[in-house]
Amino acid sequence: MNIKYRAWGIGLGRTGTTSFCDALRILGYQNVVHNPTFEQLRYLDGASDNGCTIFYKYLDYKFPDSKFILLIRDLKSWLDSTEYIHGYTPPDRSEDLIIMRRMLMYGTPVFDREKFIDVYYSHHEEIRKYFRNRPGDLLEMNITAGDGWEKLCPFLDLPIPTQPFCFRNKRKDGITSGSSVIAKKIVQAKNIIF
């Protein structure tokens, strides 16, 4: 399948960013990275999470025919999920990339409910304002509420695949599943403690 546009998921972390990257791969995107470094961006056809979101204006300038997908999620479930990940896994002071990204996105490397609420609203407002005169370049998608191929494929001008949309990292028994290394470490720690 030939892709027509680069596709960038520019929602905050915990808004379906892993599922979005998986979807791009199913659609035929070859160079997709979840939470890429800045250096990786120039080689990619698609990406999402903070490593992409922080640099969406750069991506828009560098790749002017790109499509941008604002991944959204309702505030309460986003806060719960974000608190779960950030609250239990503060970055070690040696993890410069994680600290830098969290400081740029949220103004803090650890979970702070008030700051995260402010960022939730200001991020969405900033994105909508930036693309307000270019509605054909921005799609809002709520993967956690069930949005899938029916929204994404027409926006990217691609046919809907027969394979079901992949919804990743849904919480099961209070633990984030899927590719989350953090969740696995929490389970391991609980097993040691208890």
C-alpha positions in Angstrom: 0.0 0.0 0.0 1.4 3.4 -0.9 1.1 6.1 1.7 0.3 9.6 0.5 1.1 11.6 3.6 3.3 11.5 6.6 1.1 11.1 9.7 1.9 12.5 13.1 0.0 11.7 16.3 0.2 14.8 18.4 -1.8 14.0 21.4 -0.5 13.8 24.9 0.9 10.5 26.1 -1.8 8.0 27.3 -4.2 9.0 24.5 -3.8 5.9 22.3 -0.4 6.8 21.0 0.8 3.1 20.8 -2.4 2.0 19.1 -1.9 4.9 16.6 1.6 3.8 15.7 0.4 0.2 15.3 -2.4 1.4 13.0 0.1 3.3 10.8 2.1 0.1 10.4 -1.0 -1.9 9.4 -1.8 0.8 6.8 1.7 0.3 5.2 3.8 2.9 6.9 7.3 1.5 7.1 9.2 4.1 9.2 7.1 4.6 12.3 8.4 5.1 15.9 6.4 5.5 19.1 7.9 8.3 21.2 10.9 9.0 18.9 13.9 11.1 19.6 14.3 14.4 17.8 17.1 12.9 15.6 14.8 10.1 14.4 12.0 12.4 13.2 13.6 13.4 9.9 13.6 9.8 8.8 10.1 8.8 9.8 6.8 8.5 7.9 4.8 8.6 11.2 5.2 8.8 15.0 3.3 9.7 18.1 3.6 10.4 21.8 5.7 13.2 23.5 8.7 12.7 21.3 6.6 13.7 18.3 4.1 16.0 20.0 6.7 18.4 21.3 8.0 19.0 17.8 4.8 19.2 15.8 5.5 22.7 14.4 8.9 21.5 13.3 7.3 18.6 11.5 4.7 20.8 9.9 7.5 23.1 8.5 9.9 20.3 7.5 7.2 18.1 5.9 4.5 20.5 4.6 2.2 17.8 3.2 1.9 16.0 6.5 -1.3 15.0 8.3 -1.7 15.6 12.0 -3.9 13.6 14.3 -4.7 15.1 17.7 -5.3 12.1 19.8 -7.7 13.0 22.6 -9.2 11.3 25.6 -11.7 12.4 28.3 -10.0 14.2 31.1 -10.8 11.9 34.0 -9.6 8.7 32.3 -6.5 10.5 31.0 -5.6 11.8 34.4 -6.1 8.3 36.0 -3.9 6.7 33.3 -1.3 9.4 33.5 -1.2 9.4 37.2 -0.8 5.6 37.2 2.3 5.8 34.9 3.9 9.0 36.0 2.9 8.7 39.7 4.5 5.3 40.2 7.5 5.8 38.0 9.2 9.1 38.6 12.3 9.4 36.4 15.7 8.7 37.8 17.8 11.9 37.7 20.0 10.2 35.1 17.1 9.8 32.6 17.7 13.1 30.8 15.4 12.5 27.8 12.4 11.5 30.0 13.0 14.5 32.3 13.3 16.9 29.4 10.2 15.7 27.6 8.1 15.8 30.8 9.4 19.2 31.6 8.6 20.5 28.1 5.2 18.9 28.0 4.0 19.2 31.6 6.3 21.6 33.4 7.2 18.8 35.9 8.9 15.4 35.7 6.4 13.9 38.1 2.7 13.8 38.2 1.1 17.0 39.4 -2.7 16.9 38.9 -3.2 20.7 38.6 -0.4 21.1 36.1 -1.6 18.2 34.1 -5.1 19.5 33.9 -3.8 22.9 32.7 -1.7 21.2 30.1 -4.6 19.0 28.9 -6.7 22.1 28.1 -3.9 24.3 26.8 -2.4 21.6 24.6 -5.7 21.0 22.8 -6.4 24.7 22.5 -3.0 25.4 21.1 -3.2 22.6 18.5 -6.7 23.7 17.4 -5.6 27.3 17.1 -2.5 26.4 15.1 -4.5 24.4 12.5 -7.7 26.6 12.6 -7.2 27.8 9.0 -6.2 24.3 7.8 -8.9 21.9 8.8 -7.9 19.4 6.2 -4.6 18.9 7.9 -5.9 18.1 11.4 -8.0 15.2 12.6 -9.2 14.7 16.2 -9.4 11.1 17.1 -10.4 9.4 20.4 -8.9 5.9 20.2 -9.7 5.1 23.8 -13.4 5.7 23.1 -13.3 3.4 20.0 -12.4 5.6 17.1 -10.5 3.6 14.5 -10.2 2.9 10.8 -13.5 4.7 10.0 -12.0 8.1 11.0 -8.3 7.6 10.3 -8.4 6.0 6.8 -10.5 8.6 5.0 -8.3 11.4 6.5 -5.1 9.7 5.2 -6.9 8.8 1.9 -6.3 5.1 2.4 -8.6 2.2 2.2 -9.9 0.6 5.4 -8.0 -2.7 6.0 -9.7 -5.9 6.8 -7.6 -6.3 9.9 -9.3 -5.0 13.1 -8.0 -1.8 14.6 -5.5 -2.6 17.3 -6.4 -1.1 20.7 -3.3 -1.4 22.9 -2.4 -0.8 26.5 -5.9 -1.1 27.9 -5.8 -1.5 31.6 -6.6 -5.0 33.0 -6.8 -5.6 36.7 -5.3 -2.2 37.4 -2.2 -2.8 35.4 -1.4 -1.3 32.0 -0.9 -4.0 29.5 0.7 -4.2 26.1 4.2 -2.8 25.5 4.5 -1.0 28.8 7.8 -1.9 30.4 6.8 0.2 33.3 3.7 -1.9 34.2 5.8 -5.0 34.1 8.3 -3.5 36.5 5.5 -2.6 38.8 4.1 -6.1 38.8 7.6 -7.5 39.5 8.0 -5.1 42.4 4.6 -6.0 43.8 5.6 -9.7 43.6 8.8 -9.1 45.5 7.1 -7.0 48.2 4.1 -9.2 48.7 
